[in-house]
Amino acid sequence: MSRNRFRVGTFNVYNLISPDRFYYGNRKYKPEIYEKKIRWIGAQLDCMKANVVGFQEVWEEKALSEAIAQSESLQGAKIVVAKEVGNSPSVAIASTLPIVGHQVIEAFPESALLQIEGEELALKKFSRPILCAQIQLRKGLECTVVVAHLKSKRPDLAAGADENDPLENAKGKVRSLIRRAAESVALRSVLLDLLKDRTHPVIAMGDLNDSPGAVTTQLISGEPPWRKLSVARKTAIWDVLMHHVKDIQARKSYEDFYYTYIHNGHYDSLDHILVSQEFADSNRDRIGIVESVSVLNDHLIDETLSKDEVEAWQSDHGQVAATIELETVKKTKEK
């Protein structure tokens, strides 16, 4: 990559943990499966060719370091893991560009706490803490990269509930949806603090566990202004709007083959990269543009059409990478 171009990516590595450690009860990798897994991750990273990668489902920094060591493109990268805990995976970031600072956010911002009919929800923290890292893109230019992994659609069943009971299953999915929605609002609050009344570039990425058009995903990005609004009102909305790189790519392409997950024959996009208006082509004061987007999904298998399965040492998610080209001269100044 030239000094005016960099590449970012998101990678759900699907329970990356050393073979000598248990995860989710009694699950454990055999050494030979683990070796295949870290080699495969390294090969995927070399296909992504990203300078900055946000990871999900990392159980320990040691395993992530060993996987990255299999990659040529991320040699020498600095690694930051949000939080290593014994009973759940975490998010992490690896960057060959300088990381000049980072924060781990577990508790919801006070402004994001929800009430329904006057009753405050008990949900007050992310199920997996998010990671905010300040990346130096070049001298005098920093970008905040936010990595998140929101609650999945998997049913959150009550203790003792029968997982085969269709009503209990439905109630469990609603609990998961409520948690993911609450996390989406909290993530939006974090992004608003980074975006509002500033020209500081922001990139958010990760496994958001919902499609681009889903309410929860739109909560995170915000929605473009209605065309009949005043310029002043549009400007205020653009200031805090995040743009999906999927949409940016779709406008440049004749076809849309963007999917990162297959479940029950449904091809979906759960893994996202969003950029602030500083990288939006429509912004005349931009500092760069999203040049191209790649999705690595050839390893995914539609099990409704095939007897094959995704290998245990691979990920059940596709990877997304986006190339951003910076303007040769910085156009904007901090307000």
LOGUVEX-416771 format. One line per 8 residues: number of its first residue (from 1); their letters; for each residue x, y, z of C-alpha. Coordinates in nm, 2 decimals, decimal comma, always signed. Example, Ala and Ser with C-alpha at 12.3 -4.5 7.8 and 13.67 -1.06 7.14 Angstrom:
LOGUVEX-416771
1> AS> +1,23:-0,45:+0,78 | +1,37:-0,11:+0,71
This chain:
LOGUVEX-416771
1> MSRNRFRV> +0,00:+0,00:+0,00 | +0,12:+0,35:-0,08 | +0,13:+0,62:+0,20 | -0,20:+0,76:+0,06 | -0,38:+0,43:+0,07 | -0,46:+0,19:+0,35 | -0,68:-0,11:+0,39 | -0,91:-0,21:+0,68
9> GTFNVYNL> -1,08:-0,55:+0,75 | -1,31:-0,73:+0,99 | -1,26:-1,10:+1,07 | -1,47:-1,32:+1,30 | -1,21:-1,60:+1,37 | -1,47:-1,83:+1,53 | -1,35:-1,93:+1,88 | -0,98:-1,87:+1,85
17> ISPDRFYY> -0,82:-2,03:+2,15 | -0,51:-2,25:+2,22 | -0,55:-2,63:+2,21 | -0,48:-2,66:+2,58 | -0,77:-2,45:+2,69 | -1,14:-2,53:+2,72 | -1,41:-2,30:+2,58 | -1,79:-2,32:+2,61
25> GNRKYKPE> -1,79:-2,60:+2,86 | -1,58:-2,90:+2,75 | -1,50:-2,79:+2,40 | -1,13:-2,80:+2,31 | -0,92:-2,80:+1,99 | -0,69:-3,09:+1,92 | -0,34:-2,96:+1,84 | -0,35:-3,06:+1,48
33> IYEKKIRW> -0,69:-2,88:+1,43 | -0,55:-2,57:+1,60 | -0,25:-2,57:+1,37 | -0,48:-2,59:+1,07 | -0,68:-2,31:+1,21 | -0,40:-2,06:+1,27 | -0,25:-2,14:+0,92 | -0,59:-2,08:+0,76
41> IGAQLDCM> -0,64:-1,75:+0,94 | -0,29:-1,64:+0,83 | -0,37:-1,73:+0,47 | -0,70:-1,54:+0,49 | -0,53:-1,24:+0,63 | -0,28:-1,24:+0,34 | -0,58:-1,25:+0,10 | -0,73:-0,95:+0,29
49> KANVVGFQ> -0,41:-0,76:+0,28 | -0,54:-0,52:+0,54 | -0,32:-0,28:+0,75 | -0,58:-0,27:+1,02 | -0,80:-0,57:+1,12 | -1,07:-0,59:+1,38 | -1,12:-0,94:+1,51 | -1,41:-1,11:+1,69
57> EVWEEKAL> -1,43:-1,43:+1,89 | -1,08:-1,41:+2,03 | -1,04:-1,60:+2,35 | -0,67:-1,51:+2,42 | -0,40:-1,28:+2,28 | -0,15:-1,57:+2,26 | -0,36:-1,76:+2,00 | -0,42:-1,44:+1,80
65> SEAIAQSE> -0,05:-1,37:+1,80 | +0,02:-1,72:+1,67 | -0,24:-1,69:+1,39 | -0,10:-1,35:+1,29 | +0,25:-1,49:+1,28 | +0,13:-1,72:+1,00 | +0,06:-1,41:+0,79 | +0,30:-1,20:+0,58
73> SLQGAKIV> +0,08:-0,90:+0,55 | +0,05:-0,84:+0,93 | +0,41:-0,91:+1,03 | +0,51:-0,67:+1,30 | +0,15:-0,56:+1,37 | +0,06:-0,43:+1,72 | -0,22:-0,63:+1,88 | -0,47:-0,51:+2,14
81> VAKEVGNS> -0,73:-0,74:+2,29 | -1,03:-0,57:+2,45 | -1,06:-0,81:+2,74 | -0,95:-1,17:+2,80 | -1,21:-1,34:+3,01 | -1,26:-1,71:+3,10 | -1,62:-1,77:+2,99 | -1,66:-1,56:+2,67
89> PSVAIAST> -1,46:-1,44:+2,36 | -1,35:-1,09:+2,30 | -1,28:-0,84:+2,02 | -0,93:-0,74:+1,92 | -0,74:-0,52:+1,68 | -0,41:-0,57:+1,49 | -0,25:-0,29:+1,30 | +0,07:-0,23:+1,11
97> LPIVGHQV> -0,01:+0,14:+1,13 | +0,08:+0,30:+1,47 | -0,18:+0,26:+1,74 | -0,14:+0,57:+1,95 | -0,41:+0,49:+2,21 | -0,70:+0,27:+2,28 | -1,00:+0,24:+2,52 | -1,22:-0,06:+2,62
105> IEAFPESA> -1,58:+0,02:+2,68 | -1,80:-0,23:+2,87 | -2,07:-0,02:+3,04 | -2,33:+0,15:+2,83 | -2,30:+0,53:+2,83 | -2,55:+0,69:+3,07 | -2,73:+0,86:+2,78 | -2,79:+0,52:+2,61
113> LLQIEGEE> -2,98:+0,35:+2,90 | -3,33:+0,26:+2,79 | -3,66:+0,29:+2,96 | -3,99:+0,13:+2,86 | -4,31:+0,26:+3,01 | -4,11:+0,43:+3,28 | -3,92:+0,11:+3,37 | -3,54:+0,10:+3,31
121> LALKKFSR> -3,41:-0,21:+3,14 | -3,17:-0,42:+3,33 | -2,93:-0,41:+3,03 | -2,65:-0,18:+3,11 | -2,33:-0,32:+2,95 | -2,21:-0,48:+2,63 | -2,21:-0,86:+2,63 | -1,87:-0,83:+2,47
129> PILCAQIQ> -1,68:-0,50:+2,55 | -1,61:-0,28:+2,24 | -1,27:-0,16:+2,15 | -1,18:+0,19:+2,03 | -0,83:+0,24:+1,89 | -0,67:+0,56:+1,76 | -0,47:+0,48:+1,45 | -0,22:+0,71:+1,29
137> LRKGLECT> -0,29:+0,70:+0,92 | +0,00:+0,93:+0,84 | +0,18:+1,22:+1,01 | -0,08:+1,46:+1,15 | -0,38:+1,24:+1,07 | -0,54:+1,00:+1,31 | -0,86:+0,79:+1,28 | -1,06:+0,61:+1,55
145> VVVAHLKS> -1,14:+0,25:+1,47 | -1,42:+0,09:+1,67 | -1,45:-0,29:+1,69 | -1,77:-0,45:+1,81 | -1,94:-0,79:+1,83 | -2,31:-0,76:+1,92 | -2,54:-1,02:+2,06 | -2,63:-1,30:+1,82
153> KRPDLAAG> -2,97:-1,41:+1,70 | -2,93:-1,74:+1,89 | -3,22:-1,77:+2,14 | -3,14:-1,66:+2,49 | -3,34:-1,93:+2,67 | -3,47:-1,90:+3,02 | -3,32:-2,14:+3,28 | -3,48:-2,48:+3,24
161> ADENDPLE> -3,66:-2,39:+2,92 | -3,71:-2,66:+2,65 | -3,51:-2,55:+2,35 | -3,74:-2,76:+2,13 | -4,05:-2,57:+2,25 | -4,14:-2,33:+1,97 | -4,28:-2,06:+2,20 | -3,98:-2,07:+2,43
169> NAKGKVRS> -3,76:-2,05:+2,13 | -3,95:-1,74:+2,01 | -3,92:-1,58:+2,35 | -3,55:-1,65:+2,35 | -3,50:-1,49:+2,02 | -3,68:-1,18:+2,15 | -3,45:-1,16:+2,45 | -3,15:-1,17:+2,21
177> LIRRAAES> -3,31:-0,91:+1,99 | -3,37:-0,68:+2,29 | -3,01:-0,71:+2,40 | -2,88:-0,65:+2,05 | -3,10:-0,35:+2,01 | -2,98:-0,21:+2,35 | -2,62:-0,27:+2,25 | -2,69:-0,10:+1,91
185> VALRSVLL> -2,81:+0,21:+2,09 | -2,51:+0,21:+2,32 | -2,27:+0,17:+2,03 | -2,45:+0,46:+1,85 | -2,40:+0,68:+2,16 | -2,03:+0,60:+2,16 | -2,01:+0,69:+1,79 | -2,20:+1,01:+1,83
193> DLLKDRTH> -1,94:+1,13:+2,09 | -1,67:+1,06:+1,83 | -1,86:+1,22:+1,54 | -2,07:+1,52:+1,65 | -1,93:+1,86:+1,56 | -1,60:+1,71:+1,46 | -1,41:+1,63:+1,14 | -1,22:+1,34:+1,30
201> PVIAMGDL> -1,25:+1,03:+1,08 | -1,41:+0,72:+1,23 | -1,44:+0,36:+1,12 | -1,67:+0,11:+1,29 | -1,64:-0,26:+1,21 | -1,73:-0,60:+1,34 | -1,99:-0,88:+1,36 | -2,31:-0,68:+1,42
209> NDSPGAVT> -2,51:-1,00:+1,39 | -2,78:-0,84:+1,16 | -2,82:-0,74:+0,80 | -2,74:-0,39:+0,67 | -3,11:-0,30:+0,64 | -3,21:-0,43:+0,99 | -3,33:-0,18:+1,25 | -3,04:-0,26:+1,48
217> TQLISGEP> -2,78:-0,20:+1,21 | -2,95:+0,12:+1,10 | -2,95:+0,24:+1,47 | -2,57:+0,22:+1,46 | -2,52:+0,40:+1,13 | -2,80:+0,65:+1,14 | -3,01:+0,71:+0,82 | -2,94:+0,96:+0,54
225> PWRKLSVA> -3,14:+1,28:+0,55 | -3,47:+1,32:+0,36 | -3,40:+1,51:+0,04 | -3,65:+1,79:+0,13 | -3,49:+1,89:+0,45 | -3,31:+2,22:+0,48 | -2,93:+2,22:+0,41 | -2,86:+2,30:+0,77
233> RKTAIWDV> -3,06:+2,00:+0,89 | -2,90:+1,78:+0,63 | -2,56:+1,89:+0,74 | -2,63:+1,81:+1,10 | -2,74:+1,45:+1,00 | -2,44:+1,40:+0,77 | -2,21:+1,51:+1,05 | -2,31:+1,19:+1,26
241> LMHHVKDI> -2,39:+0,95:+0,97 | -2,19:+0,63:+0,92 | -2,18:+0,49:+0,57 | -2,18:+0,12:+0,50 | -1,90:+0,02:+0,26 | -2,14:-0,25:+0,12 | -2,36:+0,04:-0,01 | -2,06:+0,23:-0,14
249> QARKSYED> -1,94:-0,08:-0,33 | -2,30:-0,16:-0,46 | -2,32:+0,18:-0,62 | -2,01:+0,11:-0,82 | -2,10:-0,25:-0,93 | -2,35:-0,41:-1,16 | -2,40:-0,71:-0,92 | -2,42:-0,75:-0,55
257> FYYTYIHN> -2,25:-1,07:-0,41 | -2,20:-0,94:-0,06 | -2,27:-1,20:+0,20 | -2,07:-1,31:+0,50 | -2,29:-1,58:+0,66 | -2,52:-1,87:+0,55 | -2,78:-2,01:+0,78 | -3,06:-2,25:+0,68
265> GHYDSLDH> -3,02:-2,15:+0,32 | -3,04:-1,77:+0,39 | -2,74:-1,57:+0,26 | -2,69:-1,28:+0,50 | -2,44:-1,00:+0,58 | -2,36:-0,99:+0,95 | -2,01:-0,85:+0,92 | -1,98:-0,48:+0,85
273> ILVSQEFA> -1,74:-0,19:+0,80 | -1,89:+0,16:+0,84 | -1,71:+0,49:+0,77 | -1,78:+0,84:+0,87 | -1,84:+1,12:+0,62 | -1,47:+1,20:+0,61 | -1,44:+0,90:+0,38 | -1,77:+0,96:+0,19
281> DSNRDRIG> -1,73:+1,04:-0,19 | -2,03:+1,28:-0,17 | -1,86:+1,50:+0,09 | -1,67:+1,78:-0,07 | -1,46:+1,82:+0,24 | -1,37:+1,45:+0,26 | -1,01:+1,34:+0,35 | -1,04:+1,02:+0,15
289> IVESVSVL> -1,28:+0,78:-0,03 | -1,36:+0,41:-0,01 | -1,20:+0,28:-0,33 | -1,30:-0,09:-0,32 | -1,44:-0,36:-0,10 | -1,37:-0,73:-0,10 | -1,56:-1,02:+0,07 | -1,39:-1,35:+0,13
297> NDHLIDET> -1,67:-1,60:+0,14 | -1,57:-1,89:-0,08 | -1,53:-2,12:+0,22 | -1,89:-2,08:+0,33 | -2,12:-2,37:+0,25 | -2,50:-2,37:+0,20 | -2,58:-2,69:+0,40 | -2,93:-2,70:+0,25
305> LSKDEVEA> -2,77:-2,77:-0,08 | -2,46:-2,97:+0,01 | -2,37:-3,25:+0,25 | -2,04:-3,07:+0,32 | -1,98:-2,86:+0,62 | -1,75:-2,57:+0,70 | -1,43:-2,72:+0,84 | -1,39:-2,70:+1,22
313> WQSDHGQV> -1,06:-2,50:+1,17 | -1,22:-2,24:+0,95 | -1,46:-1,96:+1,04 | -1,84:-1,97:+0,98 | -1,82:-1,61:+0,87 | -1,67:-1,44:+0,56 | -1,42:-1,16:+0,59 | -1,46:-0,81:+0,47
321> AATIELET> -1,18:-0,57:+0,36 | -1,20:-0,22:+0,23 | -0,94:+0,00:+0,06 | -0,94:+0,37:+0,15 | -0,75:+0,62:-0,06 | -0,66:+0,94:+0,12 | -0,66:+1,28:-0,04 | -0,31:+1,41:-0,10
329> VKKTKEK> -0,38:+1,73:+0,09 | -0,59:+1,73:+0,41 | -0,89:+1,95:+0,33 | -1,06:+1,99:+0,67 | -0,98:+2,14:+1,00 | -1,12:+2,06:+1,34 | -1,42:+2,28:+1,41
